[in-house]
Amino acid sequence: MTSKPLIGIEGTVIKAFAISRNYSQIQNSCIIQEFQKMLV
């Protein structure tokens, strides 16, 4: 992880990853896959 602040989509993905991880690892995996589809 770099120390520079994340902005825009990248920052949103990181936040969503951290938040969803607290609820469910399975759900988290699905969310990350959806973000990856959006970013490609």
N, CA, C and O atoms as a DFTB+ gen file, in Angstrom:
160 C
 N C O
     1  1       0.834      -1.199       0.000
     2  2       0.000       0.000       0.000
     3  2       0.879       1.264       0.000
     4  3       1.811       1.386       0.794
     5  1       0.567       2.172      -0.883
     6  2       1.299       3.430      -0.923
     7  2       0.701       4.406       0.079
     8  3      -0.435       4.233       0.519
     9  1       1.460       5.423       0.436
    10  2       0.984       6.386       1.427
    11  2       0.186       7.513       0.792
    12  3      -0.472       8.287       1.487
    13  1       0.246       7.602      -0.531
    14  2      -0.481       8.678      -1.207
    15  2      -1.987       8.460      -1.098
    16  3      -2.439       7.315      -1.124
    17  1      -2.777       9.532      -0.976
    18  2      -4.232       9.413      -0.847
    19  2      -4.871       8.870      -2.119
    20  3      -4.480       9.227      -3.230
    21  1      -5.851       8.008      -1.938
    22  2      -6.566       7.456      -3.085
    23  2      -7.760       8.339      -3.401
    24  3      -8.442       8.824      -2.499
    25  1      -8.008       8.544      -4.691
    26  2      -9.115       9.415      -5.089
    27  2     -10.008       8.716      -6.097
    28  3      -9.595       7.747      -6.734
    29  1     -11.230       9.205      -6.243
    30  2     -12.148       8.721      -7.277
    31  2     -12.487       7.248      -7.134
    32  3     -12.685       6.749      -6.027
    33  1     -12.552       6.550      -8.277
    34  2     -12.958       5.142      -8.326
    35  2     -12.059       4.277      -7.452
    36  3     -12.544       3.439      -6.692
    37  1     -10.763       4.479      -7.559
    38  2      -9.810       3.653      -6.810
    39  2     -10.074       3.726      -5.312
    40  3     -10.118       2.702      -4.630
    41  1     -10.251       4.948      -4.804
    42  2     -10.534       5.125      -3.385
    43  2     -11.844       4.467      -2.977
    44  3     -11.938       3.864      -1.908
    45  1     -12.855       4.584      -3.835
    46  2     -14.166       3.993      -3.566
    47  2     -14.067       2.477      -3.475
    48  3     -14.674       1.862      -2.598
    49  1     -13.304       1.877      -4.379
    50  2     -13.125       0.422      -4.382
    51  2     -12.448      -0.031      -3.094
    52  3     -12.867      -1.012      -2.480
    53  1     -11.408       0.679      -2.689
    54  2     -10.690       0.329      -1.464
    55  2     -11.620       0.415      -0.251
    56  3     -11.598      -0.464       0.610
    57  1     -12.427       1.461      -0.183
    58  2     -13.370       1.630       0.928
    59  2     -14.402       0.508       0.925
    60  3     -14.693      -0.077       1.968
    61  1     -14.952       0.213      -0.245
    62  2     -15.962      -0.841      -0.361
    63  2     -15.374      -2.186       0.046
    64  3     -16.038      -2.993       0.697
    65  1     -14.129      -2.418      -0.342
    66  2     -13.440      -3.663       0.005
    67  2     -13.311      -3.794       1.521
    68  3     -13.611      -4.844       2.088
    69  1     -12.866      -2.730       2.167
    70  2     -12.664      -2.753       3.616
    71  2     -13.981      -2.932       4.361
    72  3     -14.059      -3.699       5.321
    73  1     -15.020      -2.218       3.915
    74  2     -16.333      -2.281       4.567
    75  2     -16.972      -3.659       4.392
    76  3     -17.415      -4.271       5.364
    77  1     -17.015      -4.139       3.158
    78  2     -17.682      -5.411       2.879
    79  2     -16.962      -6.567       3.555
    80  3     -17.591      -7.555       3.934
    81  1     -15.640      -6.452       3.711
    82  2     -14.851      -7.505       4.343
    83  2     -15.317      -7.744       5.777
    84  3     -15.213      -8.856       6.294
    85  1     -15.828      -6.697       6.409
    86  2     -16.295      -6.814       7.788
    87  2     -17.570      -7.651       7.897
    88  3     -17.859      -8.194       8.963
    89  1     -18.324      -7.760       6.823
    90  2     -19.605      -8.475       6.852
    91  2     -19.472      -9.930       6.424
    92  3     -19.917     -10.834       7.131
    93  1     -18.862     -10.155       5.266
    94  2     -18.806     -11.521       4.750
    95  2     -17.704     -11.670       3.719
    96  3     -17.636     -10.899       2.762
    97  1     -16.836     -12.662       3.909
    98  2     -15.754     -12.910       2.954
    99  2     -16.310     -13.319       1.600
   100  3     -15.785     -12.910       0.564
   101  1     -17.370     -14.124       1.598
   102  2     -17.980     -14.569       0.339
   103  2     -18.590     -13.389      -0.394
   104  3     -18.359     -13.202      -1.588
   105  1     -19.368     -12.596       0.324
   106  2     -19.988     -11.411      -0.259
   107  2     -18.909     -10.462      -0.778
   108  3     -19.051      -9.869      -1.848
   109  1     -17.826     -10.326      -0.005
   110  2     -16.711      -9.459      -0.368
   111  2     -16.133      -9.870      -1.714
   112  3     -15.869      -9.019      -2.563
   113  1     -15.935     -11.164      -1.911
   114  2     -15.374     -11.660      -3.166
   115  2     -16.259     -11.276      -4.344
   116  3     -15.762     -10.873      -5.396
   117  1     -17.568     -11.404      -4.165
   118  2     -18.511     -11.055      -5.230
   119  2     -18.437      -9.569      -5.551
   120  3     -18.455      -9.182      -6.719
   121  1     -18.353      -8.742      -4.524
   122  2     -18.291      -7.289      -4.716
   123  2     -17.029      -6.905      -5.475
   124  3     -17.080      -6.099      -6.404
   125  1     -15.894      -7.483      -5.081
   126  2     -14.628      -7.163      -5.749
   127  2     -14.675      -7.583      -7.209
   128  3     -14.182      -6.860      -8.074
   129  1     -15.260      -8.743      -7.498
   130  2     -15.369      -9.207      -8.882
   131  2     -16.197      -8.235      -9.704
   132  3     -15.867      -7.958     -10.857
   133  1     -17.278      -7.711      -9.118
   134  2     -18.118      -6.747      -9.823
   135  2     -17.347      -5.464     -10.109
   136  3     -17.464      -4.902     -11.198
   137  1     -16.558      -4.994      -9.140
   138  2     -15.749      -3.793      -9.348
   139  2     -14.716      -4.023     -10.446
   140  3     -14.469      -3.141     -11.269
   141  1     -14.112      -5.217     -10.456
   142  2     -13.111      -5.527     -11.475
   143  2     -13.738      -5.500     -12.864
   144  3     -13.108      -5.038     -13.815
   145  1     -14.964      -5.987     -12.991
   146  2     -15.667      -5.955     -14.279
   147  2     -15.878      -4.514     -14.731
   148  3     -15.725      -4.191     -15.909
   149  1     -16.236      -3.642     -13.764
   150  2     -16.488      -2.239     -14.075
   151  2     -15.213      -1.528     -14.516
   152  3     -15.246      -0.675     -15.402
   153  1     -14.093      -1.883     -13.895
   154  2     -12.835      -1.184     -14.154
   155  2     -12.153      -1.649     -15.435
   156  3     -11.330      -0.925     -15.995
   157  1     -12.480      -2.830     -15.897
   158  2     -11.833      -3.362     -17.112
   159  2     -12.343      -2.607     -18.331
   160  3     -11.929      -2.894     -19.453
